């Protein structure tokens, strides 16, 4: 849970610096602005298990539909969202599964979904990134396992490799974002398996 809390604190620090225009910037998530991504990231924290099931039903039992419901129903503005995040840096609810690892992965990917379009890169703590890479391969909603099947992934800046087959190598953050389906990260990867990974997006 410590890594998830630290990742959320880093996200809050970033959000504190953003202008109103930046909050309305298109993120890497289809149809979502920066504000929408933050609202989504917090959208499961405040739900009970029964509330989660009701939202899933409103989303017609699909992940994308369920997530869209959460974003649509959250009308809070940027400052209020940051206040909520600051007040609950320690994750709650559904995202606490697996010792907070779900919250860590979700926050790290979505923070990069925000940072990349804004041109605001960062150096992710290596241990935190290494853990997130491993978790991505086990998290069904990410579909990283499907995209990475039959490939050898190599993070060149952290001690992490996975799989066998044609190699895909590059910075750990780019590997994470690519296996999470973000095509923009492909430009930072190399190796004979990169084309196969791209074809699976």
Residue pairs with C-beta under 8 A, 6 or more apart in sequence:
1 90
1 91
1 96
1 99
1 100
1 103
2 100
3 100
3 101
3 104
3 127
3 128
3 131
4 90
4 91
4 95
4 100
4 101
4 103
4 104
4 107
5 89
5 90
5 91
5 100
6 125
6 128
7 103
7 104
7 107
7 108
7 111
7 128
8 85
8 89
8 90
8 91
8 103
8 107
9 89
10 111
10 122
11 38
11 41
11 85
11 107
11 110
11 111
11 114
12 82
12 85
12 86
12 89
14 111
14 114
14 115
14 120
14 122
15 38
15 78
15 81
15 82
15 85
16 82
18 34
18 78
18 118
20 78
22 34
22 118
23 33
23 34
23 35
23 78
24 33
24 34
24 35
25 33
25 34
25 117
25 118
26 32
26 33
26 117
27 33
27 34
27 36
27 37
27 110
27 113
27 114
27 117
28 112
28 113
28 116
28 117
28 177
28 182
28 184
29 36
29 37
29 40
29 110
29 113
32 40
32 71
34 114
34 117
34 118
35 77
35 78
35 81
36 71
37 110
37 113
37 114
38 78
38 81
38 82
38 85
38 110
38 114
39 70
39 71
39 74
39 76
39 81
40 67
40 70
40 71
40 110
41 106
41 107
41 110
42 74
42 81
42 84
42 85
42 88
43 67
43 70
43 71
43 74
44 52
44 70
44 93
44 94
44 95
45 88
45 91
45 92
45 93
45 95
46 92
46 93
47 55
47 93
47 94
48 93
49 94
52 93
52 94
55 66
55 69
55 70
56 66
58 65
58 66
58 69
59 65
59 66
59 67
59 68
59 69
63 141
76 84
91 100
91 103
94 102
95 102
95 103
95 106
96 102
96 103
98 135
101 131
101 135
102 135
102 139
104 128
104 131
104 132
104 135
105 132
105 135
105 136
105 139
105 142
108 124
108 128
108 129
108 132
108 176
109 132
109 142
109 176
109 177
109 180
112 173
112 176
112 177
112 182
113 182
114 120
115 121
115 122
116 177
116 182
116 184
124 172
124 173
126 157
126 158
126 159
126 172
129 155
129 158
129 160
129 172
129 173
129 176
130 155
130 158
130 159
130 160
130 172
132 176
133 153
133 155
133 158
133 160
133 162
133 172
133 175
133 176
134 160
134 162
136 142
136 144
136 176
136 179
136 180
137 144
137 145
137 148
137 162
137 179
138 145
142 179
142 180
142 181
143 181
144 179
144 180
146 200
147 178
147 179
147 181
147 197
147 200
147 201
148 162
148 163
148 168
148 179
148 197
149 163
150 163
150 164
150 165
150 166
150 196
151 163
151 165
151 166
151 167
151 168
151 193
151 196
151 197
152 161
152 162
152 163
152 164
152 165
152 166
152 167
152 168
152 193
153 160
153 161
153 162
153 163
153 167
153 168
153 169
153 175
153 179
154 160
154 161
154 167
154 168
154 169
154 170
154 175
154 191
155 161
155 169
155 170
155 171
155 172
155 175
156 169
156 170
156 171
156 172
157 171
157 172
158 172
160 172
165 193
166 191
166 192
166 193
166 196
167 191
167 192
167 193
168 175
168 178
168 189
168 190
168 191
168 193
168 194
168 197
169 175
169 189
169 190
169 191
170 178
170 185
170 188
170 189
170 190
171 188
173 185
174 185
174 188
174 189
175 185
175 189
176 185
177 184
177 185
178 185
178 186
178 189
178 197
178 201
179 197
181 201
183 198
183 201
186 194
186 197
186 198
186 201
189 197
